[in-house]
Amino acid sequence: MILTPIWPRPLLRDMSWNWLNPWATGCPGLNAQVRDFSHDYCYGTNAGHFGGPYSIIWYWAMYGLALGGRYYPYVNDLTVFVVINFFFVWKIRRAFPGYKKLALVNTLYSWTAWMFLLAWPQILLILYSMAGSLIVKNRWLRLSLLILAPILRFPIGGPLYLWTFIFNFSFHIAGNASPYVATVFFWLLCLGFLIRDWHWKTVSAAGLTVHTLIHILDRLPSHSRTRDYLFRDVSQTESI
């Protein structure tokens, strides 16, 4: 069974859906007995439906964003992705303003997002998870979003035959190389920003603590031995 990725039939609203086994909908011809990996067994992702060897969280999100396909063609994953993409373009531009080198993050994200929207929309949820780590402030939430990105891509929560399909078919498709190289590059970039900001916040917090202690010690009596002892240690810490 070879399924044309851009052909919208069958429509999601006409397909059976199981929240605990969405792969039966997205990859109807794939099962543990399959030994011929010369062709695809999963639906492509387009305005009418979606599919692939992805995680159960990916399927839940795709189904939810499309509202189960009940309002096709007015509401579908691609139209929702366009709206989400404009939001991230706006927020990332606010996070990286100006025209210096860091502003190139805006260009990188925009080109990557529109490339995925036109050719590989199934990767957009992964890209949005990474982009989210650039615009939120909480570093633990940023880390969680970066962890979520690869979880979305791989069939976490699914049967083992999905992994067999990935290793025997997906990894051998030359066309899959460029989008996933771009994905890995953007993930590493987001990780680099997180490490930089994490280190900066740690150093800033340590510096704030030292200066707070110095302020407290200055308020102690000048003849206090405790003040002299602690002030010496704090001063050494600050110099380090």
N, C-alpha and C positions, 0 to 999 in steps of 0.2 A: 504494500500500500504506500504509494507516494502521494503526499498531500501538498498541494500548491500553497505556499505560505500566504499569498495575497488574496486567495479566494475566500470570501467571508462565510461560505456555507460549509458545514451546518452552523446555524446561529446558536449562540450560547443558551438562549432561552428555550431552544428545542432539544437540548442535550440533557441527559440524565446527570444529576449532581449528587455526590456523596461527600460530605464535609470531611469524613475520615479517610476516604480513598478518592481524592480528586484526580489522581493519575489515570483512573479508569475513564475519565472524561477527556483529559488532555492527551493521553497516549493510549487510545482504545485498542490498538493492535499489539501492544507490548505486554508481555507476561513472562513468567519464569521459564516457559518452554521455548521461547524464541532463541534460535541459534544462528539465524541468518541476519547478519548486521550489515548488509550491503546497501540498505536504504533506511530512511527515517520511518519511525512508527508513531511519531507525535505530531500533533497539529502545530502549525506555525501560529505566531501571535499577530493578530490584526484586529480590525474593528469588529469582526463578527464573533471571534472566539480566541482562545489562547491554549497553549499547551507546552510541554517540554519536561525534561527530567529535573525539575526544580523542587524546592522544599515545600512542605505543606503550608508554611506561612506565606510563601509567594502565591500559592493558589488561593488561599483565603483572601489575601489582599487584592488580587486581580479580580476575583469574583465580586468582592465587596465594592470595589471602585466602579465596576461595570453594572452594579445594581442587579446582578444576576442576569443581565441581558434583557431585562423586561422592557426597557425603554429604548432599545435599539431602533433606528440608528442615531437618535438624538443624544443618548448617553451610552458611551462605550469607553473602553480603556484608553484608546488613542486620543479621543477628545478630552478626557479627564487629564491625561498626561500633558497635553498642551497647556492646560490651565496651571497644573502643578509646575511645569517648566518655567512659565513666566514668573511665578512666585519665587522660584529659586534664583532665576536671573536677577531679579530685583534685590533679594536678600544678600546674595553673594556680592553684588555690586556695592551694597552698603558696607559689607564686611571688608572689601578690598577697594576702597575709593582711590581717586587720583589717577595718575598716568605713569607711575613708576613701575618697576619690575613686578611687584606683587600684584599689580592690577591685571597682569596677564592671566591670572587665575580666572578672571571673568571670561576672557576669550577662550581659554581651554575648556571651561565648563560648557559654554554656549555651543561651541562647535561639536563637542562630544555629545551633548544632549540632543541636538538636532540630527546628528548622524545616526544616533541610536533610534530616534523617533521614526526616521525614514526607513531604516534598514533592519535594525535589531531592537524593536520595542520591548522585547522580553527582558532586556537588560536594564531598562530604565528604573525599575524599582531599586535595583542594586545601586545605580548611580545616584538616585535620590537619597538613599540611606547614607552614602558617603558625603554627598553635598550637605546633608543635614549636620554632619559633624563640623562643617566649616562655619555654620551660622549660629549654633547654640553656644551658650556660655559655659554651662556646667561641664567640667572635664570628664566626669564619670559618664554622663549622658553621651558625650562625644565618643568616648571609648566604646560604649555600648552600640552606638550606631555603626562604628567601624567593624565591630564583631558581627553585627547583624548582616552586613553586606555579603560576606561569603556564605553565611548560613542561608540566605535567600537563594543563592546560586545553586547550591548542591542539594540533592534530594533528602534533606534531613527529615526524618519521620516517615520516609517512604520505604517500600520493599527493596531488598538487595538487588533485584534484577535491574533496577534503575541505574545503579552504579555499574553493573555489567554493560548496560547500554552505553553509558558515558565513555567507559574505557575502550569499548570495541567499535563505537560509531562516532560519537561526538568529537573525541580527541583526534580523529583521523580526517575531519573535514577541514580543508585548507581555509575555507571562508570564515571559520570560527576564530582564526588566529588574530586578525586585526582588531576586532571589537574587544576581545579579552586582554590583549596587550594594552589597549587603551584603558580598560577597566583597572587592570593591575597598576598601571602607571598612576592613575588618578587616586587609587587607594593608597599607594605609597606616599603620594604628595599630601593627602589628608593626614596620614599618619605622621609625616614629618612636621606638619603644623601643630598637631596635637602634642608631640614630644617637645617642640619648642615652647609652646605656651604652658605646658605642664611644668617644665623646668623653670620658666620665668615666674610662674605663680609660686612655686616652692621657694625660690630664692627671695622673692618679694615678701612672702610670709615670714621667712626667717629673719630678713632685715627689719621688718616691722616689729617682730618680737624683741629683737635686740634693742632697738631704739625705745621701745616701751619700757623695757627693764631699766635702761639708762635714765629715763625720765623719772621712774619710781625711785631709783637709788639717789638721784639728785635731791629728792625731797627728804631723805633721811638726814639725821644730824651729822654734821661733818666729822665729829669725833667718834662715830660709831665704827667699831671694828668690823661688824657685819657689812657695813657699807663699803669699807675699804677692801675687804676680801672679795665681795661679790663684784664690785666695780672693776677690780683687776681682771677677774675671769671674763666678765662681759666684754671688756675692752679687747682682750686677747681674741675672743670669739669674733668680734666685729672686724678685727684686722685680718683674720683668716678669710 
